[in-house]
Amino acid sequence: MGEMLKGRVAVITGSGNGLGRAEAIGMAAQGAKVVVNDLGTSHDGKGASSDAADRVVEIIKRSGGEAVANYDSVMTAEGAKNIIQTAIDKYG
């Protein structure tokens, strides 16, 4: 594990799959504490599931990093507030 981001907190939306997933894992590998945010919708925007975010959190933790999942939508002010509140509640 690197230390480039040690002591930092990263909030990454859409980090359950694809580039967001890679970014979350990469930032954690450099020491960031990561809020993994993902709604878990299908590619057509339907449904919701916590599975994608939970899997990324588990990968980060197994690698010795720190992460917490969040399932709120960044599309609303309340959702965005909840995402940031998750970071504050978990990491100060």
N, C-alpha and C positions, 0 to 999 in steps of 0.2 A: 504494500500500500504506500502511495506517495503522500506527501504532506503539503502540496501546493495550496490546497484549500482547507487545511486544518483550521478549526475554529470558526469556519463559515457555515452558513445555512443556505441551502439551495432549494427553491421552490420550483418544481418543473411540472408544468401542465402537460397533459397528453403523454405522460411518461410510462404508460402501461405497455406500449408497443413501439416499434419502429425507431425513428431517430430520437424521440423523447426517452425511450427506454435506454438506448445507448448512452445518451447524455447523463441520465440519472446514475447509471452504473459507473460511468467514467468519472463523474464528479465525486461519487462516494469513494472510488478507488484513490482519489487524490485527497481524501480526508474530510470532505464536506458531509454535514448531516443533511439528509435529503427528505423533502416532502414529496412523495410520489403521488401526483394527482392524476386520476384518470376516471372518467365516467363509466368506462367499460361498455360503451355502445358498440353496435356492429358497424361495419363500414358504411351502411346506409343511414346511420344515425338513430337506429331503433334499439330499444331495450336498454338495459343497464346491468352491470355486473361488477362486483368488486374483485373478481379473479385476476384480471390483468395487473392492477396496482399491487395486489397482495403478492403475486408472484415476483414482481420486481423488488419489493421490500424484502422478501425472503432471500433472493439472490444476493442483495446487498448485505444483509445480516450474516449470511453464511460466509461471506468474504471478509467479515470482520468490521463492516461499516455500520453506520447508524442510519435508519430510515423509518418513516412512518407513512402510512397510506392515507389518502384523502380522496373522497369520491364526489366532491361538489363540482358544480359547473362554473366555469370562468365566464360564462355568457351573462350572468346576472351579477349585480353589485353585491347582493347577499352571499352568493356562492363564492365570489372572489374574496370577500371579507372572511368567510369561513376557512378558505384555503390558507390565508395568511395567519388567521387565528390558530390554526393547527400548528403552524411553525412556532408561534409564540408560546402556545401551551406546552408543546413538547420540548422546545429547545431554549426558551427564555427570550 
